[in-house]
Amino acid sequence: MKKPWQKERHLNSLPEVFSSINVPTSGSFWKKLLAFTGPGLMVAVGYMDPGNWATDIAGGAKFGYTLLSVILISNIFAMILQHLAVKLGVVAERDLAQACRDHFHPVINFFLWIFCEIAIAAMDLAEVIGSAIALNLLFGIPLTWGIAITVADVLLILMLQAKGFRWIESIVAGLIFIILSCFAYEIIISKPDIFPILKGLVPQKEVITNPSMLYIAIGILGATVMPHNLYLHSSIVQTRNYARTTDGKKEAIKFATIDSTFSLFLAFFINAAILIVAAATFHTSGYHDIADIHDAHKMLAPILGTSLASIVFAVALLASGQNSTLTGTLAGQIVMEGFLNIKLKPWFRRLITRLIAVIPAFFVALWYGEKGTAELLVLSQVILSMQLSFAVIPLVMFTSDKLKMGEFVNKTTLKIIAWVISAIIIILNLYLLYQTFTEK
């Protein structure tokens, strides 16, 4: 049943940084845009994390440029869904977890929270393992020690939040620049053919009809449109101190959407670059079965004729893992506070969130080594894809509800597009379940 937001007082999302960054009330378009720039980059991190690397490398090595269209479509889906997350955060002044708690029965809320925690644990597994693999490739640090290090580093970085949320955003922006530079270099030296790339951006029927291609395609969807980003974005957009009026909210939605759309375009370039490099190096050289980050790192140098290619690859992976663990920990905080409406000490809450992911990753690395962590990386993305529906459907429901959103409710065209995206995600995931349990 449709109903307006409840009137009782609720905790602000991320209360320690809520409305802490000033937005100029006058000044140029660019000055205002700069004030809103940051949350989009933090969200974009989830679209270039180590989980993406595993699925993109597998897709590029096995099928060449064909799955570029899946990355493009997934990114378009992401741009629309993140716009809805912005609207929810700005208009309702609730993050998606708080909105669910406010609307649904406690039993439904409990299951949504559990599903969300599973998704964050799966996502965190990918980030922790990715960082550990990068430390192993660069410095020879064993995977188990690398996983332990990721606990300490993200807590140290998040301590900077006490200095202001802009510090976190600046670190994220700097690491994204490193990843972007690394893959610009990889593309230049791998010399991919432009026409096959352009052809790969056009959807092919084979993506649906070939079961193994579809499995990787859904993994790419799960790795690209990540459920925790919808919770994260609906929260961190509220760090801006914009006017809480109709005009102020309209302006906030406009600038925050520009920020996220541009940031996701950067993420598309990085995501596509990973697949393009894999296609141009491994697929064209006949190495179609490379789906492991270790194998990709090992093969880049001999194929491209320079050891720098492998080093740059590992540096980008480390930057990606560090960025993703940071935003993932924040998302865990938002979800726990929003669904449970509890207020814990920030350091304690972050430690709990971190350990939920680190403990299983540590034991898998200890017992199964590289092979186990590689398989866990791809599986984590499939789990994310399956959980996506449980975040997308409430988001579309809330932003399409006139009683909740008032004049900011989704227009008819946007509403139809959002529900079509939801339906595609649900159908693909049901098919993935069928494939996994009957043929895999």
HELIX and SHEET records of a PDB file:
HELIX    1   1 PHE A   29  PHE A   36  1                                   8    
HELIX    2   2 PRO A   39  ALA A   44  1                                   6    
HELIX    3   3 VAL A   45  TYR A   47  5                                   3    
HELIX    4   4 PRO A   50  PHE A   63  1                                  14    
HELIX    5   5 LEU A   68  ALA A   92  1                                  25    
HELIX    6   6 LEU A   96  HIS A  103  1                                   8    
HELIX    7   7 PRO A  106  PHE A  139  1                                  34    
HELIX    8   8 LEU A  143  MET A  159  1                                  17    
HELIX    9   9 LEU A  160  LYS A  163  5                                   4    
HELIX   10  10 PHE A  165  SER A  190  1                                  26    
HELIX   11  11 ILE A  194  GLY A  200  1                                   7    
HELIX   12  12 GLU A  206  THR A  209  1                                   4    
HELIX   13  13 PRO A  211  THR A  224  1                                  14    
HELIX   14  14 PRO A  227  ILE A  236  1                                  10    
HELIX   15  15 VAL A  237  THR A  239  5                                   3    
HELIX   16  16 THR A  246  ALA A  278  1                                  33    
HELIX   17  17 ALA A  279  HIS A  283  3                                   5    
HELIX   18  18 ILE A  293  LEU A  304  1                                  12    
HELIX   19  19 SER A  307  LEU A  340  1                                  34    
HELIX   20  20 PRO A  346  THR A  399  1                                  54    
HELIX   21  21 LYS A  402  MET A  405  1                                   4    
HELIX   22  22 GLY A  406  PHE A  408  5                                   3    
HELIX   23  23 THR A  412  THR A  438  1                                  27    
SHEET    1   A 2 ILE A  21  ASN A  22  0                                        
SHEET    2   A 2 ARG A 240  ASN A 241  1                                        
END                                                                             
